[in-house]
């Protein structure tokens, strides 16, 4: 079954990919930092376990991560779950190290930007990025626009004044990182981590603070 050029499985994959941005944002926004860290590192542990299970051939079932793997895994992930493993480890580091606006901005750019980028790239097609034949110009434009909206939204919900020069610059950085000719799973680290780092560089704030 296909819908707007995507298979049913691919549509479900994208919904799984976007779900941390939908379900995780209220935790970052409304709960104390220790609650956020408990949630994100618990999920990171499950996804680490799933990745190791696949690599080592263990036979037990990992809660949450097993269902995610069966729903999201690509052809090149038959013996690993590298993308989700990197995403949750990275979000654990981001939430531990950086202030709230960095964590929320990184979460939304990574989940929504990358998700919609892939949808548009696969359904619209068109010219490829010169340095990465797997990425389309339409997809990258989508990534940039969605990143703009995600960063604007992150600032607004945290009652911060959105500086458009900063937002445009960080969105451009995230888009560039997403187009790098690396294994596709690696942007689950590069995009959220360097988005968070860039936001911290412009906004400042305490690193490794025990509270938001």
C-alpha positions as CSV (number, residue, x, y, z in Angstrom):
1,X,0.0,0.0,0.0
2,X,1.3,3.5,-0.9
3,X,0.0,6.9,0.1
4,X,1.5,10.1,-1.5
5,X,4.4,8.0,-2.7
6,X,5.2,6.4,0.6
7,X,4.6,2.9,1.7
8,X,2.4,2.2,4.8
9,X,5.5,1.0,6.7
10,X,7.4,4.2,5.8
11,X,4.5,6.4,7.0
12,X,4.4,4.5,10.3
13,X,8.2,4.9,10.5
14,X,7.8,8.6,10.2
15,X,5.2,8.7,12.9
16,X,7.5,6.8,15.2
17,X,10.3,9.2,14.3
18,X,8.2,12.3,15.2
19,X,6.7,10.8,18.4
20,X,9.6,11.9,20.7
21,X,9.0,15.5,19.6
22,X,5.3,15.2,20.4
23,X,5.5,13.2,23.6
24,X,8.9,14.4,24.9
25,X,8.3,18.1,24.6
26,X,5.8,18.4,27.5
27,X,8.3,16.5,29.7
28,X,11.1,19.0,28.9
29,X,8.8,22.0,29.2
30,X,6.8,21.2,32.3
31,X,8.8,18.8,34.5
32,X,11.9,19.3,36.7
33,X,15.1,18.4,35.1
34,X,15.6,15.3,37.1
35,X,12.3,13.9,35.7
36,X,13.4,14.7,32.2
37,X,16.7,13.0,32.8
38,X,15.1,9.9,34.3
39,X,12.8,9.5,31.3
40,X,15.4,10.2,28.6
41,X,18.1,8.0,30.1
42,X,15.7,5.2,30.8
43,X,14.7,5.2,27.1
44,X,18.4,5.5,26.2
45,X,19.1,2.4,28.3
46,X,16.4,0.4,26.5
47,X,17.6,1.4,23.0
48,X,21.2,0.6,24.0
49,X,20.0,-2.8,25.1
50,X,18.1,-3.3,21.9
51,X,21.2,-2.3,19.8
52,X,23.4,-4.7,21.8
53,X,20.8,-7.5,21.6
54,X,20.9,-7.3,17.8
55,X,24.6,-7.1,17.6
56,X,25.2,-10.0,20.0
57,X,22.3,-12.2,19.0
58,X,20.6,-12.1,22.4
59,X,17.1,-13.7,22.5
60,X,15.1,-11.6,25.1
61,X,12.6,-8.9,24.3
62,X,13.4,-5.3,25.2
63,X,10.3,-3.3,26.2
64,X,9.4,-0.3,23.9
65,X,12.6,-0.6,21.9
66,X,11.7,-4.0,20.4
67,X,8.4,-2.6,19.1
68,X,10.2,0.5,17.8
69,X,12.7,-1.7,16.0
70,X,10.1,-3.9,14.4
71,X,8.3,-0.8,13.2
72,X,11.2,1.5,12.2
73,X,14.2,-0.7,11.2
74,X,15.6,-0.2,7.7
75,X,17.1,-2.9,5.5
76,X,20.6,-2.0,6.7
77,X,19.5,-2.4,10.4
78,X,18.9,-6.1,10.4
79,X,21.7,-6.6,13.0
80,X,21.7,-3.2,14.7
81,X,19.5,-0.2,15.7
82,X,22.2,2.4,15.4
83,X,19.9,5.4,14.5
84,X,17.6,5.2,17.5
85,X,20.6,4.2,19.7
86,X,22.4,7.4,18.7
87,X,19.3,9.6,19.0
88,X,18.5,8.6,22.6
89,X,22.1,8.7,23.8
90,X,22.5,12.1,22.2
91,X,19.3,13.5,23.7
92,X,20.4,12.1,27.0
93,X,23.7,14.1,26.7
94,X,21.9,17.2,25.5
95,X,19.4,17.2,28.3
96,X,22.1,16.5,30.9
97,X,24.5,19.2,29.6
98,X,22.6,22.0,28.1
99,X,19.8,24.4,29.2
100,X,16.2,23.9,28.4
101,X,16.0,25.9,25.2
102,X,18.9,23.9,23.7
103,X,17.2,20.6,24.6
104,X,13.8,21.5,23.3
105,X,15.2,23.1,20.1
106,X,17.4,20.1,19.4
107,X,14.5,17.7,20.0
108,X,12.1,19.5,17.6
109,X,14.6,20.1,14.9
110,X,15.8,16.5,14.9
111,X,12.4,14.9,15.1
112,X,10.2,17.2,13.0
113,X,12.8,18.6,10.6
114,X,14.4,15.3,9.7
115,X,11.0,13.5,9.5
116,X,9.3,16.0,7.1
117,X,12.6,16.4,5.2
118,X,12.5,12.7,4.4
119,X,8.8,12.7,3.5
120,X,9.1,15.6,1.0
121,X,12.4,14.2,-0.4
122,X,10.7,10.8,-1.1
123,X,7.4,12.2,-2.4
124,X,8.5,15.3,-4.4
125,X,12.0,14.2,-5.5
126,X,13.7,16.6,-7.8
127,X,17.3,17.8,-8.0
128,X,19.8,16.1,-5.7
129,X,22.2,17.9,-3.3
130,X,25.6,18.0,-5.2
131,X,27.6,16.5,-2.3
132,X,25.1,13.8,-1.4
133,X,23.1,12.0,-4.0
134,X,20.7,10.5,-1.4
135,X,19.4,13.9,-0.4
136,X,17.1,16.2,-2.5
137,X,17.0,20.0,-2.7
138,X,13.3,19.9,-1.9
139,X,13.9,17.8,1.2
140,X,16.7,20.1,2.4
141,X,14.5,23.2,1.9
142,X,11.8,21.5,4.0
143,X,14.4,20.7,6.7
144,X,15.4,24.4,6.8
145,X,11.8,25.7,7.0
146,X,10.7,23.2,9.6
147,X,13.8,23.9,11.6
148,X,13.0,27.6,11.5
149,X,9.5,26.9,12.8
150,X,10.7,24.4,15.4
151,X,13.3,26.9,16.8
152,X,10.8,29.8,16.8
153,X,8.3,27.5,18.6
154,X,10.9,26.4,21.2
155,X,11.7,30.0,22.0
156,X,8.0,31.1,22.2
157,X,6.9,28.3,24.5
158,X,9.8,29.0,26.8
159,X,8.9,32.8,26.8
160,X,12.2,33.7,25.0
161,X,12.4,36.4,22.4
162,X,13.1,34.7,19.0
163,X,16.1,36.4,17.3
164,X,15.6,35.6,13.6
165,X,19.3,35.9,12.8
166,X,20.1,33.3,15.4
167,X,17.2,31.0,14.3
168,X,18.1,31.3,10.6
169,X,21.8,30.5,11.4
170,X,21.1,27.5,13.6
171,X,18.5,26.2,11.1
172,X,21.0,26.5,8.3
173,X,23.6,24.6,10.4
174,X,21.1,21.8,11.1
175,X,20.2,21.5,7.5
176,X,23.8,21.4,6.4
177,X,24.6,18.7,8.9
178,X,21.6,16.6,7.7
179,X,23.0,16.7,4.1
180,X,26.5,15.5,5.0
181,X,27.4,12.3,3.0
182,X,27.6,10.1,6.2
183,X,25.7,6.9,7.1
184,X,22.1,8.0,7.5
185,X,22.0,7.0,11.2
186,X,24.8,9.4,12.1
187,X,22.6,12.5,11.7
188,X,20.7,11.3,14.8
189,X,23.8,12.5,16.6
190,X,25.1,15.4,14.5
191,X,21.8,17.3,14.1
192,X,20.5,17.3,17.7
193,X,23.9,17.7,19.4
194,X,25.2,20.6,17.3
195,X,21.8,22.3,17.2
196,X,21.9,22.2,21.0
197,X,25.5,23.4,21.1
198,X,24.8,26.3,18.7
199,X,21.8,27.4,20.8
200,X,24.0,27.3,23.9
201,X,26.7,29.3,22.2
202,X,24.3,32.1,21.4
203,X,22.1,32.0,24.5
204,X,24.6,31.0,27.1
205,X,23.5,29.5,30.4
206,X,25.0,27.0,32.9
207,X,26.2,23.7,31.6
208,X,25.5,20.5,33.6
209,X,23.1,22.4,35.8
210,X,21.0,20.2,38.1
211,X,17.9,22.3,37.3
212,X,16.4,23.8,34.2
